[in-house]
Amino acid sequence: MADWIPAQVIANRHWNQDLFSLSLRANIEPFKAGQFTKLGIMIGDNLIQRAYSFVNPPQDSDIEIYATRVADGLLSPRLHALQAGDTVQISARANGFFTLDDVANGQHLWLFATGTAIGPYLSILGQKEVWHKYRKIILIHAVRYAADLSYQAEISILKQQYGDQLIVQPFVSREPAPLCLTGRIPQAIADGLLERHVGLYLTPENSQVMLCGNPQMVRDTKAVLEAKGLTKNLRRQPGQITMEHYW
């Protein structure tokens, strides 16, 4: 328990029936954009804990976590019900390697996310470093319903700040939605729809790709990218694809 400290809830923003963002205040150790922490609540004699990525960039004083309530989950319904002034346990030390540290410089940085996995990208995009490292950044966010496209105001602010350097393309799979593509990310890459729509191309020479979210999306997208000549990014053998399974 030595690594656990209390965090005070500052706000709990409910985006819709299940999606929510917790704003917390705690004296955690410094972290890197893209890393995750753990939240926990005592239930009986057990500390029930889960990993959640930081949404806020490291320089922000408050912590933000983006999560979804799982109806039969042990922890997420309790987190969903927290109110300002409540307390939750948080790990003082961050973990994870889904950061820009080992992602090479390049012309284009493609950020693919499903659901709440957009969180670490918002943390990364909140730092100046990424905007100096890449000429274009393409943020792809896939959800089931248009109401699941959270953080639109924050993304709009980034668009205002960085203009055409940032391209945002949402996918909505279960209903038609304005300005959104339908279907699945891997298929949209395989048939060229995404590249045509965005106006840029996924090539080993110009692209770095980060994949985060549903493990099936990550696996299938990796396979499609490998068919285009991109390779997994390894420290001993740098490539173009950096991955994080989000559960």
HELIX and SHEET records of a PDB file:
HELIX    1   1 SER A   76  HIS A   80  1                                   5    
HELIX    2   2 GLY A  115  ILE A  118  5                                   4    
HELIX    3   3 GLY A  119  LEU A  125  1                                   7    
HELIX    4   4 LYS A  128  LYS A  133  1                                   6    
HELIX    5   5 ALA A  146  ASP A  148  5                                   3    
HELIX    6   6 GLN A  152  TYR A  162  1                                  11    
HELIX    7   7 GLY A  163  GLN A  165  5                                   3    
HELIX    8   8 ILE A  185  ALA A  190  1                                   6    
HELIX    9   9 LEU A  193  VAL A  198  1                                   6    
HELIX   10  10 PRO A  215  ALA A  227  1                                  13    
SHEET    1   A 6 ASN A  46  SER A  53  0                                        
SHEET    2   A 6 PHE A  36  ILE A  43 -1                                        
SHEET    3   A 6 THR A  87  SER A  91 -1                                        
SHEET    4   A 6 TRP A   4  HIS A  14 -1                                        
SHEET    5   A 6 LEU A  19  ARG A  25 -1                                        
SHEET    6   A 6 ILE A  63  THR A  68 -1                                        
SHEET    1   B 5 LEU A 166  VAL A 172  0                                        
SHEET    2   B 5 TYR A 134  VAL A 143  1                                        
SHEET    3   B 5 GLY A 106  THR A 114  1                                        
SHEET    4   B 5 SER A 207  GLY A 213  1                                        
SHEET    5   B 5 ILE A 241  HIS A 245  1                                        
END                                                                             
